[in-house]
Amino acid sequence: MSKVVEQFDFIDLFAGIGGFHFGVAAAAANLKLGVQPVLVSEIEPTCQAIYIQNHHCDVQGDINKINLK
């Protein structure tokens, strides 16, 4: 039987290339938790591409244009 790992959801605003995501994931791993961003926002296209490559999740653009519905 595999152990079910609880998950920690977070929002990453002005995300850059995902350094905060790495830090949250490392801290959560020490507590035996997984992490899942529910919203990631980064306006710079190059940073968006690197974030997606590093973390394999959707990245929204300009925070002022995000529809939270």
Biopython code that builds the backbone (N, CA, C, O; Angstrom):
import numpy as np
from Bio.PDB.StructureBuilder import StructureBuilder

atoms = [
    (1, "MET", "N", (0.828, -1.188, 0.000)),
    (1, "MET", "CA", (0.000, 0.000, 0.000)),
    (1, "MET", "C", (0.869, 1.246, 0.000)),
    (1, "MET", "O", (1.822, 1.360, 0.770)),
    (2, "SER", "N", (0.524, 2.167, -0.870)),
    (2, "SER", "CA", (1.292, 3.407, -0.884)),
    (2, "SER", "C", (0.686, 4.395, 0.103)),
    (2, "SER", "O", (-0.529, 4.437, 0.297)),
    (3, "LYS", "N", (1.535, 5.171, 0.710)),
    (3, "LYS", "CA", (1.103, 6.153, 1.702)),
    (3, "LYS", "C", (0.505, 7.365, 0.987)),
    (3, "LYS", "O", (1.098, 7.885, 0.042)),
    (4, "VAL", "N", (-0.672, 7.816, 1.439)),
    (4, "VAL", "CA", (-1.298, 9.009, 0.888)),
    (4, "VAL", "C", (-0.625, 10.222, 1.498)),
    (4, "VAL", "O", (-0.532, 10.348, 2.719)),
    (5, "VAL", "N", (-0.157, 11.111, 0.642)),
    (5, "VAL", "CA", (0.518, 12.317, 1.099)),
    (5, "VAL", "C", (-0.466, 13.474, 1.033)),
    (5, "VAL", "O", (-1.098, 13.700, 0.001)),
    (6, "GLU", "N", (-0.593, 14.200, 2.124)),
    (6, "GLU", "CA", (-1.452, 15.384, 2.111)),
    (6, "GLU", "C", (-0.818, 16.450, 1.236)),
    (6, "GLU", "O", (0.395, 16.477, 1.024)),
    (7, "GLN", "N", (-1.665, 17.313, 0.742)),
    (7, "GLN", "CA", (-1.205, 18.334, -0.193)),
    (7, "GLN", "C", (-1.435, 19.731, 0.369)),
    (7, "GLN", "O", (-2.459, 20.006, 0.996)),
    (8, "PHE", "N", (-0.470, 20.600, 0.135)),
    (8, "PHE", "CA", (-0.531, 21.995, 0.545)),
    (8, "PHE", "C", (-0.759, 22.828, -0.708)),
    (8, "PHE", "O", (0.083, 22.842, -1.606)),
    (9, "ASP", "N", (-1.893, 23.524, -0.775)),
    (9, "ASP", "CA", (-2.193, 24.401, -1.909)),
    (9, "ASP", "C", (-1.681, 25.807, -1.618)),
    (9, "ASP", "O", (-1.752, 26.274, -0.482)),
    (10, "PHE", "N", (-1.161, 26.487, -2.652)),
    (10, "PHE", "CA", (-0.675, 27.852, -2.464)),
    (10, "PHE", "C", (-0.853, 28.665, -3.736)),
    (10, "PHE", "O", (-1.081, 28.116, -4.815)),
    (11, "ILE", "N", (-0.747, 29.977, -3.594)),
    (11, "ILE", "CA", (-0.814, 30.917, -4.712)),
    (11, "ILE", "C", (0.555, 31.571, -4.845)),
    (11, "ILE", "O", (1.128, 32.028, -3.856)),
    (12, "ASP", "N", (1.073, 31.614, -6.059)),
    (12, "ASP", "CA", (2.393, 32.182, -6.315)),
    (12, "ASP", "C", (2.217, 33.404, -7.231)),
    (12, "ASP", "O", (2.067, 33.264, -8.444)),
    (13, "LEU", "N", (2.237, 34.592, -6.635)),
    (13, "LEU", "CA", (2.073, 35.836, -7.387)),
    (13, "LEU", "C", (3.433, 36.468, -7.654)),
    (13, "LEU", "O", (4.345, 36.349, -6.836)),
    (14, "PHE", "N", (3.572, 37.138, -8.793)),
    (14, "PHE", "CA", (4.856, 37.736, -9.198)),
    (14, "PHE", "C", (5.936, 36.653, -9.098)),
    (14, "PHE", "O", (6.970, 36.838, -8.457)),
    (15, "ALA", "N", (5.666, 35.533, -9.744)),
    (15, "ALA", "CA", (6.356, 34.270, -9.504)),
    (15, "ALA", "C", (7.784, 34.185, -10.028)),
    (15, "ALA", "O", (8.555, 33.346, -9.561)),
    (16, "GLY", "N", (8.155, 35.024, -10.979)),
    (16, "GLY", "CA", (9.500, 34.903, -11.533)),
    (16, "GLY", "C", (9.687, 33.538, -12.159)),
    (16, "GLY", "O", (8.814, 33.066, -12.888)),
    (17, "ILE", "N", (10.809, 32.896, -11.887)),
    (17, "ILE", "CA", (11.071, 31.563, -12.444)),
    (17, "ILE", "C", (10.728, 30.441, -11.467)),
    (17, "ILE", "O", (10.978, 29.269, -11.748)),
    (18, "GLY", "N", (10.155, 30.802, -10.317)),
    (18, "GLY", "CA", (9.652, 29.771, -9.412)),
    (18, "GLY", "C", (10.490, 29.495, -8.185)),
    (18, "GLY", "O", (10.380, 28.416, -7.602)),
    (19, "GLY", "N", (11.318, 30.428, -7.776)),
    (19, "GLY", "CA", (12.133, 30.219, -6.574)),
    (19, "GLY", "C", (11.289, 30.001, -5.322)),
    (19, "GLY", "O", (11.614, 29.150, -4.493)),
    (20, "PHE", "N", (10.204, 30.769, -5.183)),
    (20, "PHE", "CA", (9.314, 30.595, -4.035)),
    (20, "PHE", "C", (8.700, 29.198, -4.049)),
    (20, "PHE", "O", (8.564, 28.562, -3.004)),
    (21, "HIS", "N", (8.333, 28.727, -5.232)),
    (21, "HIS", "CA", (7.763, 27.380, -5.370)),
    (21, "HIS", "C", (8.751, 26.325, -4.877)),
    (21, "HIS", "O", (8.373, 25.407, -4.150)),
    (22, "PHE", "N", (10.022, 26.459, -5.276)),
    (22, "PHE", "CA", (11.046, 25.519, -4.802)),
    (22, "PHE", "C", (11.152, 25.542, -3.281)),
    (22, "PHE", "O", (11.249, 24.490, -2.648)),
    (23, "GLY", "N", (11.135, 26.748, -2.688)),
    (23, "GLY", "CA", (11.231, 26.871, -1.234)),
    (23, "GLY", "C", (10.043, 26.264, -0.516)),
    (23, "GLY", "O", (10.210, 25.559, 0.479)),
    (24, "VAL", "N", (8.842, 26.533, -1.012)),
    (24, "VAL", "CA", (7.630, 25.967, -0.411)),
    (24, "VAL", "C", (7.660, 24.442, -0.525)),
    (24, "VAL", "O", (7.323, 23.738, 0.427)),
    (25, "ALA", "N", (8.060, 23.941, -1.680)),
    (25, "ALA", "CA", (8.116, 22.490, -1.882)),
    (25, "ALA", "C", (9.126, 21.831, -0.947)),
    (25, "ALA", "O", (8.862, 20.754, -0.412)),
    (26, "ALA", "N", (10.281, 22.467, -0.745)),
    (26, "ALA", "CA", (11.300, 21.906, 0.152)),
    (26, "ALA", "C", (10.804, 21.889, 1.596)),
    (26, "ALA", "O", (10.988, 20.899, 2.304)),
    (27, "ALA", "N", (10.178, 22.978, 2.032)),
    (27, "ALA", "CA", (9.655, 23.036, 3.399)),
    (27, "ALA", "C", (8.533, 22.021, 3.587)),
    (27, "ALA", "O", (8.465, 21.353, 4.619)),
    (28, "ALA", "N", (7.656, 21.904, 2.596)),
    (28, "ALA", "CA", (6.556, 20.950, 2.681)),
    (28, "ALA", "C", (7.069, 19.513, 2.708)),
    (28, "ALA", "O", (6.521, 18.674, 3.422)),
    (29, "ALA", "N", (8.109, 19.227, 1.939)),
    (29, "ALA", "CA", (8.675, 17.875, 1.917)),
    (29, "ALA", "C", (9.182, 17.464, 3.300)),
    (29, "ALA", "O", (9.075, 16.298, 3.679)),
    (30, "ASN", "N", (9.734, 18.418, 4.052)),
    (30, "ASN", "CA", (10.180, 18.117, 5.418)),
    (30, "ASN", "C", (9.029, 17.716, 6.325)),
    (30, "ASN", "O", (9.223, 17.009, 7.314)),
    (31, "LEU", "N", (7.826, 18.173, 5.982)),
    (31, "LEU", "CA", (6.621, 17.837, 6.743)),
    (31, "LEU", "C", (5.834, 16.702, 6.096)),
    (31, "LEU", "O", (4.712, 16.397, 6.500)),
    (32, "LYS", "N", (6.443, 16.079, 5.081)),
    (32, "LYS", "CA", (5.831, 14.996, 4.319)),
    (32, "LYS", "C", (4.527, 15.432, 3.653)),
    (32, "LYS", "O", (3.538, 14.698, 3.643)),
    (33, "LEU", "N", (4.549, 16.642, 3.097)),
    (33, "LEU", "CA", (3.415, 17.191, 2.369)),
    (33, "LEU", "C", (3.799, 17.408, 0.912)),
    (33, "LEU", "O", (4.962, 17.667, 0.603)),
    (34, "GLY", "N", (2.833, 17.304, 0.030)),
    (34, "GLY", "CA", (3.015, 17.686, -1.360)),
    (34, "GLY", "C", (2.596, 19.137, -1.523)),
    (34, "GLY", "O", (1.985, 19.708, -0.619)),
    (35, "VAL", "N", (2.910, 19.734, -2.647)),
    (35, "VAL", "CA", (2.486, 21.109, -2.925)),
    (35, "VAL", "C", (1.804, 21.168, -4.283)),
    (35, "VAL", "O", (2.146, 20.426, -5.203)),
    (36, "GLN", "N", (0.835, 22.066, -4.387)),
    (36, "GLN", "CA", (0.135, 22.283, -5.646)),
    (36, "GLN", "C", (-0.252, 23.748, -5.732)),
    (36, "GLN", "O", (-1.059, 24.222, -4.933)),
    (37, "PRO", "N", (0.317, 24.475, -6.695)),
    (37, "PRO", "CA", (-0.117, 25.864, -6.858)),
    (37, "PRO", "C", (-1.512, 25.910, -7.472)),
    (37, "PRO", "O", (-1.776, 25.246, -8.475)),
    (38, "VAL", "N", (-2.398, 26.690, -6.874)),
    (38, "VAL", "CA", (-3.747, 26.835, -7.427)),
    (38, "VAL", "C", (-3.815, 28.029, -8.367)),
    (38, "VAL", "O", (-4.723, 28.118, -9.194)),
    (39, "LEU", "N", (-2.855, 28.952, -8.247)),
    (39, "LEU", "CA", (-2.759, 30.093, -9.142)),
    (39, "LEU", "C", (-1.308, 30.556, -9.175)),
    (39, "LEU", "O", (-0.682, 30.763, -8.135)),
    (40, "VAL", "N", (-0.788, 30.713, -10.381)),
    (40, "VAL", "CA", (0.557, 31.251, -10.575)),
    (40, "VAL", "C", (0.438, 32.415, -11.539)),
    (40, "VAL", "O", (-0.159, 32.282, -12.607)),
    (41, "SER", "N", (1.005, 33.562, -11.166)),
    (41, "SER", "CA", (0.962, 34.744, -12.021)),
    (41, "SER", "C", (2.363, 35.309, -12.209)),
    (41, "SER", "O", (3.079, 35.578, -11.244)),
    (42, "GLU", "N", (2.738, 35.481, -13.474)),
    (42, "GLU", "CA", (4.014, 36.102, -13.843)),
    (42, "GLU", "C", (3.810, 36.780, -15.191)),
    (42, "GLU", "O", (3.326, 36.155, -16.135)),
    (43, "ILE", "N", (4.172, 38.041, -15.285)),
    (43, "ILE", "CA", (3.905, 38.819, -16.494)),
    (43, "ILE", "C", (4.974, 38.634, -17.585)),
    (43, "ILE", "O", (4.664, 38.777, -18.768)),
    (44, "GLU", "N", (6.199, 38.324, -17.220)),
    (44, "GLU", "CA", (7.310, 38.259, -18.169)),
    (44, "GLU", "C", (7.322, 36.899, -18.883)),
    (44, "GLU", "O", (7.457, 35.867, -18.226)),
    (45, "PRO", "N", (7.183, 36.882, -20.215)),
    (45, "PRO", "CA", (7.071, 35.624, -20.964)),
    (45, "PRO", "C", (8.236, 34.647, -20.776)),
    (45, "PRO", "O", (8.015, 33.439, -20.696)),
    (46, "THR", "N", (9.454, 35.145, -20.707)),
    (46, "THR", "CA", (10.596, 34.247, -20.518)),
    (46, "THR", "C", (10.530, 33.569, -19.154)),
    (46, "THR", "O", (10.796, 32.373, -19.040)),
    (47, "CYS", "N", (10.182, 34.323, -18.133)),
    (47, "CYS", "CA", (10.027, 33.748, -16.796)),
    (47, "CYS", "C", (8.879, 32.738, -16.771)),
    (47, "CYS", "O", (8.985, 31.697, -16.124)),
    (48, "GLN", "N", (7.777, 33.042, -17.476)),
    (48, "GLN", "CA", (6.663, 32.102, -17.552)),
    (48, "GLN", "C", (7.132, 30.759, -18.116)),
    (48, "GLN", "O", (6.810, 29.702, -17.574)),
    (49, "ALA", "N", (7.888, 30.815, -19.201)),
    (49, "ALA", "CA", (8.366, 29.587, -19.848)),
    (49, "ALA", "C", (9.260, 28.775, -18.922)),
    (49, "ALA", "O", (9.141, 27.551, -18.856)),
    (50, "ILE", "N", (10.152, 29.447, -18.209)),
    (50, "ILE", "CA", (11.051, 28.743, -17.287)),
    (50, "ILE", "C", (10.269, 28.148, -16.124)),
    (50, "ILE", "O", (10.542, 27.024, -15.702)),
    (51, "TYR", "N", (9.292, 28.899, -15.599)),
    (51, "TYR", "CA", (8.453, 28.397, -14.504)),
    (51, "TYR", "C", (7.728, 27.122, -14.942)),
    (51, "TYR", "O", (7.709, 26.126, -14.219)),
    (52, "ILE", "N", (7.136, 27.173, -16.133)),
    (52, "ILE", "CA", (6.422, 26.001, -16.650)),
    (52, "ILE", "C", (7.373, 24.817, -16.804)),
    (52, "ILE", "O", (7.019, 23.688, -16.464)),
    (53, "GLN", "N", (8.567, 25.069, -17.309)),
    (53, "GLN", "CA", (9.560, 24.005, -17.475)),
    (53, "GLN", "C", (9.972, 23.429, -16.116)),
    (53, "GLN", "O", (10.117, 22.215, -15.974)),
    (54, "ASN", "N", (10.159, 24.291, -15.127)),
    (54, "ASN", "CA", (10.602, 23.837, -13.806)),
    (54, "ASN", "C", (9.511, 23.127, -13.012)),
    (54, "ASN", "O", (9.794, 22.178, -12.281)),
    (55, "HIS", "N", (8.256, 23.582, -13.153)),
    (55, "HIS", "CA", (7.212, 23.114, -12.239)),
    (55, "HIS", "C", (6.017, 22.452, -12.929)),
    (55, "HIS", "O", (5.117, 21.957, -12.250)),
    (56, "HIS", "N", (5.993, 22.433, -14.246)),
    (56, "HIS", "CA", (4.956, 21.716, -15.003)),
    (56, "HIS", "C", (3.540, 22.098, -14.576)),
    (56, "HIS", "O", (2.713, 21.231, -14.293)),
    (57, "CYS", "N", (3.270, 23.397, -14.532)),
    (57, "CYS", "CA", (1.928, 23.862, -14.190)),
    (57, "CYS", "C", (1.593, 25.101, -15.017)),
    (57, "CYS", "O", (2.472, 25.716, -15.621)),
    (58, "ASP", "N", (0.321, 25.450, -15.034)),
    (58, "ASP", "CA", (-0.156, 26.590, -15.803)),
    (58, "ASP", "C", (0.281, 27.896, -15.135)),
    (58, "ASP", "O", (0.237, 28.018, -13.911)),
    (59, "VAL", "N", (0.698, 28.863, -15.940)),
    (59, "VAL", "CA", (1.107, 30.175, -15.424)),
    (59, "VAL", "C", (0.261, 31.239, -16.113)),
    (59, "VAL", "O", (0.238, 31.328, -17.341)),
    (60, "GLN", "N", (-0.426, 32.040, -15.320)),
    (60, "GLN", "CA", (-1.213, 33.153, -15.825)),
    (60, "GLN", "C", (-0.286, 34.342, -16.053)),
    (60, "GLN", "O", (0.808, 34.402, -15.491)),
    (61, "GLY", "N", (-0.727, 35.282, -16.874)),
    (61, "GLY", "CA", (0.073, 36.465, -17.167)),
    (61, "GLY", "C", (-0.181, 37.591, -16.184)),
    (61, "GLY", "O", (-0.084, 37.403, -14.971)),
    (62, "ASP", "N", (-0.506, 38.759, -16.709)),
    (62, "ASP", "CA", (-0.704, 39.979, -15.936)),
    (62, "ASP", "C", (-1.744, 39.763, -14.838)),
    (62, "ASP", "O", (-2.881, 39.386, -15.122)),
    (63, "ILE", "N", (-1.361, 39.998, -13.606)),
    (63, "ILE", "CA", (-2.247, 39.778, -12.457)),
    (63, "ILE", "C", (-3.512, 40.640, -12.543)),
    (63, "ILE", "O", (-4.555, 40.265, -12.008)),
    (64, "ASN", "N", (-3.422, 41.776, -13.205)),
    (64, "ASN", "CA", (-4.579, 42.659, -13.352)),
    (64, "ASN", "C", (-5.621, 42.111, -14.329)),
    (64, "ASN", "O", (-6.754, 42.591, -14.362)),
    (65, "LYS", "N", (-5.245, 41.123, -15.113)),
    (65, "LYS", "CA", (-6.158, 40.579, -16.129)),
    (65, "LYS", "C", (-6.645, 39.173, -15.802)),
    (65, "LYS", "O", (-7.307, 38.551, -16.633)),
    (66, "ILE", "N", (-6.340, 38.664, -14.634)),
    (66, "ILE", "CA", (-6.760, 37.317, -14.259)),
    (66, "ILE", "C", (-8.224, 37.347, -13.846)),
    (66, "ILE", "O", (-8.626, 38.160, -13.014)),
    (67, "ASN", "N", (-9.018, 36.458, -14.431)),
    (67, "ASN", "CA", (-10.415, 36.299, -14.066)),
    (67, "ASN", "C", (-10.490, 35.171, -13.034)),
    (67, "ASN", "O", (-10.270, 34.008, -13.374)),
    (68, "LEU", "N", (-10.792, 35.496, -11.806)),
    (68, "LEU", "CA", (-10.818, 34.492, -10.730)),
    (68, "LEU", "C", (-12.060, 33.614, -10.755)),
    (68, "LEU", "O", (-12.163, 32.663, -9.980)),
    (69, "LYS", "N", (-12.997, 33.919, -11.632)),
    (69, "LYS", "CA", (-14.186, 33.069, -11.734)),
    (69, "LYS", "C", (-13.844, 31.844, -12.517)),
    (69, "LYS", "O", (-14.702, 30.986, -12.727)),
]
sb = StructureBuilder()
sb.init_structure("model")
sb.init_model(0)
sb.init_chain("A")
sb.init_seg("    ")
for serial, (resi, resn, name, xyz) in enumerate(atoms, 1):
    if name == "N":
        sb.init_residue(resn, " ", resi, " ")
    sb.init_atom(name, np.array(xyz, "f"), 0.0, 1.0, " ", f" {name:<3s}", serial, name[0])
structure = sb.get_structure()
